[in-house]
Amino acid sequence: MKRKFGDRANWRRITQRQFKSKYVESDRFTGYVTLYTIFALRDPLWKTYGGHTFRIADKGYTWLQYYPKGCRYVVTAMFDDKGEIVEWYIDVCKNQGITDQGVPWFDDLYLDIVVLKNGEVFLMDEDELDEALTKGDITVKDYDMAMETAREVLDAINRHQFPYFEMSLEHFRSGFMDSEPFRSGG
């Protein structure tokens, strides 16, 4: 199980970036929200889902990430250099937390859900979850929790009750992360 950090400080592909983080407490959302903006990088990052190939990281791209308090997932909305949504990426996780420096993190439980802007939904990396259980990297309890979390998220998406799609579009377009308070770094 890997611990992943919102500031992606060890991501070698990115050579110049800006990171902002803030804690939000409202009726719609409680937890940390981060904004990761890419200014320079070695190579663009491309991903293929269901026969569609997308660039998800390049110069001018921005990732808006939600760490909802008490949830076992983290949501990343990926925007291109024109401010258009590319995809939403939902990481199923065991735990979330915050470093002493104010950087949110999560312990990745392998399963991921990708939602494209055209509405296509993909459950990813079930094989990695199975392998982690077989190798003893996770417990049966972790495995069951990951599968149940993925089912709950997929159900909310199918019922059009997963709030992060509209919320991320609104937040990105409104400059939500430009308002105080936030922690900035780069």
JOCORCOR-V390032 format. One record per residue. N is the residue number from 1. SS is DSSP state (H for helix, E for strand, - for the rest). D_CENTER is the distance of its C-alpha to the mean C-alpha in whole Angstrom. Layout:
((N/SS/D_CENTER) (N/SS/D_CENTER))
This chain:
((1/-/16) (2/-/14) (3/E/13) (4/E/10) (5/E/10) (6/-/9) (7/-/12) (8/-/12) (9/-/15) (10/-/16) (11/-/15) (12/-/18) (13/-/18) (14/E/17) (15/E/20) (16/E/20) (17/E/17) (18/E/16) (19/E/14) (20/E/14) (21/E/13) (22/E/15) (23/E/16) (24/E/16) (25/E/19) (26/-/20) (27/-/21) (28/-/18) (29/-/15) (30/E/16) (31/E/13) (32/E/12) (33/E/10) (34/E/10) (35/E/11) (36/E/11) (37/E/14) (38/E/15) (39/E/19) (40/E/20) (41/E/19) (42/-/22) (43/-/20) (44/-/18) (45/E/15) (46/E/16) (47/E/15) (48/E/17) (49/E/17) (50/-/20) (51/-/22) (52/E/20) (53/E/19) (54/E/16) (55/E/16) (56/E/12) (57/E/13) (58/-/16) (59/-/19) (60/-/18) (61/-/14) (62/E/12) (63/E/8) (64/E/8) (65/E/5) (66/E/7) (67/E/8) (68/E/11) (69/-/14) (70/-/16) (71/-/13) (72/-/12) (73/E/8) (74/E/5) (75/E/4) (76/E/3) (77/E/7) (78/E/8) (79/E/12) (80/-/15) (81/-/18) (82/-/20) (83/-/17) (84/-/16) (85/E/13) (86/E/13) (87/E/10) (88/E/7) (89/E/5) (90/E/5) (91/E/6) (92/E/9) (93/E/11) (94/E/14) (95/E/14) (96/E/12) (97/E/14) (98/E/15) (99/-/17) (100/-/21) (101/-/20) (102/-/17) (103/-/14) (104/E/11) (105/E/11) (106/E/10) (107/E/12) (108/E/11) (109/E/13) (110/E/13) (111/E/12) (112/E/9) (113/E/10) (114/E/10) (115/E/11) (116/E/13) (117/-/15) (118/-/18) (119/-/17) (120/-/17) (121/E/15) (122/E/15) (123/E/14) (124/E/14) (125/-/15) (126/H/18) (127/H/20) (128/H/18) (129/H/18) (130/H/22) (131/H/22) (132/H/21) (133/H/23) (134/H/26) (135/H/26) (136/-/25) (137/-/22) (138/-/21) (139/-/23) (140/H/24) (141/H/23) (142/H/20) (143/H/20) (144/H/21) (145/H/18) (146/H/16) (147/H/18) (148/H/18) (149/H/15) (150/H/14) (151/H/17) (152/H/17) (153/H/13) (154/H/15) (155/H/18) (156/H/17) (157/H/15) (158/H/19) (159/-/21) (160/-/19) (161/-/18) (162/-/14) (163/-/14) (164/H/11) (165/H/12) (166/H/15) (167/H/14) (168/H/11) (169/H/14) (170/H/17) (171/H/15) (172/H/14) (173/H/18) (174/H/20) (175/-/19) (176/H/17) (177/H/16) (178/H/19) (179/-/21) (180/-/22) (181/-/21) (182/-/18) (183/E/18) (184/E/18) (185/E/19) (186/-/19))
